[in-house]
Amino acid sequence: MSLMSFLLAPQLTFLSWKQQKWRSLLHHIDEFVVLLLRLFFLASKTGTSLFRNWIHGATDLDSKLVSLHIIKSGKKAGVRRHSHDADATSHVPGCPSSELLLNVRGETQGNKTLSSPGFSFSAAGLLFPYYIGASQCLMQHGFITETTPLAGASAGAIVCVAIAAEIPMHVVLKACKLMIQECKEKGTIFKLRDTVRVYLDRYLPEDAHIKASGRVRVGITQLFKSPMGLLVEHFSSRGDLINALLASSFIPGYVAARPFTLFRNSFCVDGGFTNFTPPTSAEKTVGVCAFQVHRFGLHEIEISPDLNPQSMVAPSQVLNWAVQPQNDSTLDTLFNLGYENASAWVQKKLLESNSTRTC
C-alpha cells in the first residue's frame, strides 16, 4: 500500500460510511412520508368532531371585509361583523347543514350562473396527470363546461384552478412534466412547495383569480385556534389564489421543512386532512380520486381506478408515484388512467340516460 493510499484510507472509509448513513436516512424519510400519507387518508376517512366544521372563504389580506356566520340546520344562528357590509349571506349549497362560514368579497367575472353536477378532485400528492387526463375526458364529453362548479384539495385544487383559468390540458400536462422533472433533479422533500409556487406563477394567467372566484372551492385545513376545514372560493388577487393553492397542498414535513404554513394570517396545512373531496356549490358533486377508493371506504367517490379493475396499479405503487417524482412515461400512464376511468364513468352515465329515456 502506498503512503497516499494509507493516508486516504480513513477518509474514504468515513465517506463510504457517510453515504450509507445518508441512504438509510433517505429510506427512513420515504417510509415516514408513506406513513404520513396513510394517516392522511385515515384522517380523511374517519375525521373527528374537531374536523367536521366547514368554512366558506376567509378574510382578505387587508382584513377590510370579514364576516363570520354560524349556520345550524340551514338557519343563520349568529353573525359577527368586522366591517359595515350589510349583504345577507344565505346557506351555501353543497355544505353540511351545521357549518361555519367565513365570507370574503373578491372580484368575480360577472354574475356566474353555475350548472350541476359539480366535480370535486381529491388530494393526490404528485398524481397530477391522473386528474389532467380525467378533466380532458370530462371536458371533451361536455360534462365540464365553463359553468361547471369545481372543488379540490391539494393537487386536485391546482387542476381545478387550471380548468377555470382556461389553460389547455396539454399545456397543463407539459407544465406538470417540467415541474416533476425539476423535482427529480433538485429534490422533492422540503423543496416541493417552492417548486410548485414557481410553476403556478409561470403558468397561471393574470386574471386567474377572477375566473376562479365564485366557481372553484379550494379546501384548506386550519389548525388554530380550533382545527377546521376551510372552503375558499373568493380570491382578492392572483397572489392570494396562489397562496390558497400552496396552503391546500401543504403536507407537513414533506413540501417544506416546517409543520404548517400561513394563509391569511392563519396556520394551515393540506386541505385533504379535513376535505378530501370538498363539496362544490352544485346540488350534486361528483368525486374524482386517483386512488383506489374502496380500500379507504370512500364509496361516495364516483370516478377512480375502481372503474377499470383490469388496469389497476398496485396501491403501494400508486403511493410511491404520489410521493416520488416519476419519469414521463409513468406520467403518461397516469394521464391515460385518468382519461380511461373518466371515460368509463361517462359511458355509464350515457347508458343510464338512454335507459331512462327508453322507459
Secondary structure as GFF3:
##gff-version 3
##sequence-region A 1 359
A	DSSP	alpha_helix	3	46	.	.	.	ID=ss1
A	DSSP	three_ten_helix	49	51	.	.	.	ID=ss2
A	DSSP	beta_strand	54	56	.	.	.	ID=ss3
A	DSSP	beta_strand	67	72	.	.	.	ID=ss4
A	DSSP	beta_strand	75	81	.	.	.	ID=ss5
A	DSSP	beta_strand	99	103	.	.	.	ID=ss6
A	DSSP	beta_strand	118	121	.	.	.	ID=ss7
A	DSSP	alpha_helix	128	140	.	.	.	ID=ss8
A	DSSP	beta_strand	150	153	.	.	.	ID=ss9
A	DSSP	alpha_helix	155	164	.	.	.	ID=ss10
A	DSSP	alpha_helix	169	186	.	.	.	ID=ss11
A	DSSP	alpha_helix	192	203	.	.	.	ID=ss12
A	DSSP	alpha_helix	208	212	.	.	.	ID=ss13
A	DSSP	beta_strand	216	222	.	.	.	ID=ss14
A	DSSP	beta_strand	228	232	.	.	.	ID=ss15
A	DSSP	alpha_helix	238	248	.	.	.	ID=ss16
A	DSSP	beta_strand	261	263	.	.	.	ID=ss17
A	DSSP	beta_strand	266	270	.	.	.	ID=ss18
A	DSSP	three_ten_helix	271	273	.	.	.	ID=ss19
A	DSSP	beta_strand	285	288	.	.	.	ID=ss20
A	DSSP	three_ten_helix	293	296	.	.	.	ID=ss21
A	DSSP	beta_strand	301	303	.	.	.	ID=ss22
A	DSSP	three_ten_helix	305	307	.	.	.	ID=ss23
A	DSSP	three_ten_helix	309	311	.	.	.	ID=ss24
A	DSSP	alpha_helix	315	323	.	.	.	ID=ss25
A	DSSP	alpha_helix	328	358	.	.	.	ID=ss26
###
